[in-house]
Amino acid sequence: MSAPRIFDNEVDIDELVPKLTSNVDWKTWKTKLFLALRAINPMYAELLTGTCPKPQYPELQDCSFEHVKSSLLANDNDEMLDDITDDIVEKSIEAIHHHNSQLKAQHQAADIHWVTANNRAFELLRSTLGSDALTMVSDFPDPHSAYIQLKFYFKYETKGPGYSKWEKLLDMPFKTGNSPIFVERFKTLLRRYAQVYLYRKLPLSREFELFKIAIAHNPQWLEFFRKVKVKDEKNFMQKVYNSFIWLDLRELRRKRAAKKKARESARPMQLAFRPRI
């Protein structure tokens, strides 16, 4: 089933862009792909490059009676305190409810538009891929992570001497609670990979993208990466690694607590009243 189109007059691009295979020049494919996407809808190109994040849920105002009344009193003059009646508070609450409803409706419309565009961009991207490239991104959840995977494979790695190390970076097992070991192994492989290409040190942006790809098969981390902005700071990647480990271990503690609670709930109540022997 094809993804719905943003505009009714959109055209398909599979005949405009050459299929991406090992024999097709990456630069030619990329140039024609982005020209076609921008001609149809510039948003599709932005979704591929990751410069069009998903709309964030709006911050709604507190409409509880106590909060609204306190806000009115705080903004009023001392001489007018007696004028803040319950009717005035109720009218203010009604206005806040209306404003919150508008924000939620706007967010819902923007979210539906983003999801529709994201699915359509992914469909257009897949239509330009050869069989091997299509298989390579079949498990990826969104067009941006798929595009990054294609970029590093076809632009840098296909025939380079670091391909075996690149494969190891992509094939690193990860499960919840294993993040400290995972990060150390990733950093070790990254150093070996960089040595092959004679880098003194990988650019921050590339190290970050490689880390994203290494755990791209874990959809729960997509939101974490969307919120991270690459900064030219000395300890930027270490902060990313630390945040990743902290969040992962927090999730491990949550799962353990849930299992413990489930075991305690399943324990027969009569054990507490077991007769003495």
C-alpha positions as CSV (number, residue, x, y, z in Angstrom):
1,M,0.0,0.0,0.0
2,S,1.5,3.3,-1.1
3,A,1.8,6.2,1.3
4,P,-0.7,9.1,0.9
5,R,0.5,12.2,-1.0
6,I,0.7,15.6,0.5
7,F,-0.3,17.2,-2.9
8,D,-2.7,15.6,-5.4
9,N,-0.5,16.5,-8.4
10,E,2.7,14.9,-7.0
11,V,4.6,12.7,-9.4
12,D,6.7,9.6,-8.8
13,I,10.5,9.9,-9.2
14,D,11.6,6.4,-9.9
15,E,12.0,7.3,-13.6
16,L,13.8,10.6,-12.9
17,V,16.4,9.2,-10.5
18,P,18.8,6.3,-11.4
19,K,18.5,3.3,-9.2
20,L,21.2,3.3,-6.5
21,T,23.5,0.3,-6.9
22,S,27.2,-0.3,-6.4
23,N,27.7,0.7,-10.0
24,V,26.0,4.1,-9.7
25,D,27.9,7.1,-8.6
26,W,26.7,8.3,-5.2
27,K,27.0,12.0,-6.1
28,T,24.9,11.6,-9.3
29,W,22.2,9.7,-7.4
30,K,22.1,12.2,-4.5
31,T,22.0,15.2,-6.8
32,K,19.1,13.9,-8.9
33,L,17.2,12.6,-5.8
34,F,17.3,15.9,-4.0
35,L,16.5,17.9,-7.1
36,A,13.4,15.7,-7.7
37,L,12.3,15.9,-4.0
38,R,12.7,19.6,-3.8
39,A,10.7,20.1,-7.0
40,I,7.8,18.0,-5.6
41,N,7.9,19.2,-2.0
42,P,11.0,20.7,-0.2
43,M,9.8,19.1,3.1
44,Y,10.7,15.6,1.7
45,A,14.3,16.7,1.3
46,E,14.4,18.1,4.8
47,L,13.0,14.8,6.2
48,L,15.9,12.9,4.6
49,T,18.5,15.2,6.0
50,G,16.9,15.3,9.4
51,T,16.3,19.1,9.4
52,C,12.5,18.8,9.8
53,P,11.9,17.3,13.3
54,K,8.5,16.0,14.4
55,P,6.3,18.7,15.9
56,Q,6.6,18.8,19.7
57,Y,3.5,18.6,21.9
58,P,2.5,22.1,23.0
59,E,2.9,23.3,26.6
60,L,-0.6,23.7,27.9
61,Q,-1.7,26.2,30.6
62,D,-2.8,24.9,33.9
63,C,-6.6,25.5,34.1
64,S,-7.2,24.3,37.7
65,F,-9.4,26.7,39.8
66,E,-6.7,27.3,42.4
67,H,-3.9,28.0,39.8
68,V,-6.1,30.4,37.8
69,K,-7.3,32.3,40.8
70,S,-3.7,32.6,42.1
71,S,-2.6,33.9,38.8
72,L,-5.4,36.5,38.7
73,L,-4.6,37.6,42.2
74,A,-0.9,37.9,41.4
75,N,-1.5,40.1,38.4
76,D,-4.1,42.3,40.0
77,N,-3.7,45.4,42.2
78,D,-4.2,45.1,45.9
79,E,-7.1,47.4,45.8
80,M,-8.9,45.1,43.3
81,L,-8.5,41.8,45.2
82,D,-12.2,41.8,46.2
83,D,-13.2,42.0,42.5
84,I,-11.7,38.5,41.7
85,T,-15.0,36.6,42.1
86,D,-15.6,32.9,41.3
87,D,-17.4,33.9,38.1
88,I,-14.4,35.8,36.9
89,V,-12.2,32.8,37.7
90,E,-14.6,30.4,35.8
91,K,-14.6,32.7,32.7
92,S,-10.8,32.7,32.8
93,I,-10.8,28.9,33.0
94,E,-13.1,28.7,30.0
95,A,-10.8,31.0,28.0
96,I,-7.8,28.9,29.0
97,H,-9.6,25.7,28.0
98,H,-10.4,27.2,24.6
99,H,-6.8,28.3,24.1
100,N,-5.5,24.8,25.1
101,S,-8.0,23.2,22.7
102,Q,-6.7,25.3,19.8
103,L,-3.1,24.4,20.6
104,K,-3.9,20.7,20.7
105,A,-5.8,20.9,17.4
106,Q,-3.0,22.7,15.7
107,H,-0.5,20.2,17.0
108,Q,-2.7,17.3,15.9
109,A,-2.9,18.7,12.4
110,A,0.8,19.4,12.2
111,D,1.6,15.9,13.5
112,I,-0.6,14.2,10.9
113,H,1.0,16.4,8.2
114,W,4.5,15.4,9.4
115,V,3.7,11.7,9.6
116,T,2.1,11.7,6.1
117,A,5.1,13.6,4.6
118,N,7.6,11.3,6.4
119,N,5.9,8.2,5.0
120,R,5.7,9.6,1.5
121,A,9.4,10.7,1.6
122,F,10.4,7.2,2.7
123,E,8.4,5.7,-0.1
124,L,10.0,8.0,-2.7
125,L,13.5,7.2,-1.4
126,R,12.9,3.5,-1.6
127,S,11.6,3.8,-5.2
128,T,15.1,4.9,-6.2
129,L,17.0,2.0,-4.6
130,G,18.4,-1.1,-6.2
131,S,17.7,-4.5,-4.7
132,D,20.8,-4.5,-2.4
133,A,20.3,-1.0,-1.2
134,L,16.6,-1.6,-0.6
135,T,17.4,-4.7,1.5
136,M,19.9,-2.7,3.5
137,V,17.3,-0.2,4.7
138,S,14.3,-2.5,5.0
139,D,14.5,-2.5,8.8
140,F,15.0,1.2,9.2
141,P,12.1,3.1,10.7
142,D,12.4,6.4,9.0
143,P,13.8,8.0,5.8
144,H,16.5,10.0,7.7
145,S,18.2,7.0,9.3
146,A,17.9,5.1,6.1
147,Y,19.5,7.9,4.1
148,I,22.4,8.1,6.6
149,Q,23.0,4.4,6.2
150,L,23.0,4.6,2.4
151,K,25.3,7.6,2.6
152,F,28.0,6.0,4.6
153,Y,27.9,2.7,2.7
154,F,27.8,4.0,-0.9
155,K,29.8,7.2,-0.4
156,Y,32.5,6.0,1.9
157,E,32.6,2.3,2.5
158,T,31.8,0.1,-0.5
159,K,35.3,-0.5,-1.8
160,G,37.4,1.1,1.0
161,P,39.9,-0.8,3.2
162,G,37.8,-0.1,6.3
163,Y,34.7,-2.0,5.1
164,S,35.2,-4.9,7.4
165,K,35.4,-2.6,10.4
166,W,32.4,-0.7,9.1
167,E,30.4,-3.9,9.0
168,K,31.4,-4.5,12.7
169,L,30.1,-1.1,13.6
170,L,26.7,-1.9,12.0
171,D,26.5,-5.4,13.6
172,M,27.0,-4.5,17.2
173,P,24.5,-6.3,19.5
174,F,22.7,-4.1,22.0
175,K,20.1,-4.9,24.7
176,T,18.8,-2.8,27.5
177,G,21.3,-2.6,30.4
178,N,24.3,-3.4,28.2
179,S,25.0,0.3,27.3
180,P,28.4,0.8,29.2
181,I,29.9,-2.3,27.4
182,F,28.3,-1.3,24.2
183,V,29.7,2.3,24.3
184,E,33.2,1.1,25.1
185,R,33.2,-1.5,22.3
186,F,31.8,1.1,19.9
187,K,34.6,3.6,20.8
188,T,37.3,0.9,20.3
189,L,35.9,-0.1,16.9
190,L,35.6,3.6,16.0
191,R,39.3,4.2,16.7
192,R,40.3,1.2,14.5
193,Y,38.0,2.4,11.8
194,A,39.5,5.9,11.9
195,Q,43.0,4.6,11.7
196,V,42.3,2.8,8.5
197,Y,41.2,6.1,6.9
198,L,44.2,8.0,8.4
199,Y,42.0,10.3,10.4
200,R,43.6,11.7,13.5
201,K,40.1,12.1,14.9
202,L,36.7,11.7,13.3
203,P,34.7,14.9,12.9
204,L,32.0,15.2,15.6
205,S,29.2,15.1,13.1
206,R,30.4,11.8,11.6
207,E,31.1,10.1,14.9
208,F,27.5,11.1,16.0
209,E,26.0,9.7,12.8
210,L,28.0,6.5,13.1
211,F,26.7,6.1,16.7
212,K,23.1,6.7,15.5
213,I,23.5,4.0,12.8
214,A,25.0,1.5,15.3
215,I,21.8,1.5,17.4
216,A,19.3,2.5,14.6
217,H,17.6,-0.8,14.9
218,N,16.3,0.2,18.4
219,P,13.3,2.5,17.7
220,Q,13.1,3.6,21.3
221,W,16.2,5.7,20.8
222,L,14.9,7.7,17.8
223,E,13.4,10.4,20.0
224,F,16.6,10.7,22.0
225,F,18.6,11.4,18.9
226,R,16.0,13.8,17.5
227,K,16.5,16.0,20.5
228,V,20.3,16.0,20.3
229,K,21.9,18.9,18.3
230,V,25.5,18.4,17.3
231,K,27.7,21.1,18.9
232,D,31.4,21.8,18.3
233,E,32.4,21.2,21.9
234,K,35.3,19.2,23.2
235,N,33.3,16.8,25.3
236,F,30.1,16.7,23.1
237,M,30.2,13.0,22.2
238,Q,31.1,12.0,25.8
239,K,28.0,13.8,27.0
240,V,26.0,11.9,24.3
241,Y,27.5,8.6,25.5
242,N,26.8,9.5,29.2
243,S,23.2,10.5,28.5
244,F,22.7,7.3,26.5
245,I,24.1,5.1,29.3
246,W,22.0,7.0,32.0
247,L,18.8,6.6,30.0
248,D,19.4,2.9,29.2
249,L,20.2,2.0,32.9
250,R,17.1,3.9,34.0
251,E,15.0,1.8,31.6
252,L,16.7,-1.3,33.0
253,R,15.7,-0.3,36.5
254,R,12.2,0.4,35.4
255,K,11.9,-3.1,33.8
256,R,13.3,-4.8,36.8
257,A,10.9,-3.0,39.1
258,A,8.0,-3.9,36.9
259,K,9.0,-7.6,36.9
260,K,9.4,-7.6,40.7
261,K,6.0,-6.0,41.1
262,A,4.4,-8.6,38.7
263,R,6.0,-11.5,40.7
264,E,4.7,-10.1,44.0
265,S,1.2,-9.6,42.6
266,A,1.2,-13.2,41.3
267,R,2.3,-14.7,44.6
268,P,-0.6,-16.6,46.3
269,M,-2.1,-14.7,49.2
270,Q,-2.3,-17.9,51.3
271,L,1.5,-18.0,51.6
272,A,1.2,-15.3,54.2
273,F,-1.0,-17.6,56.3
274,R,0.9,-20.8,55.8
275,P,0.5,-22.9,59.0
276,R,3.5,-23.7,61.1
277,I,4.8,-27.2,61.0
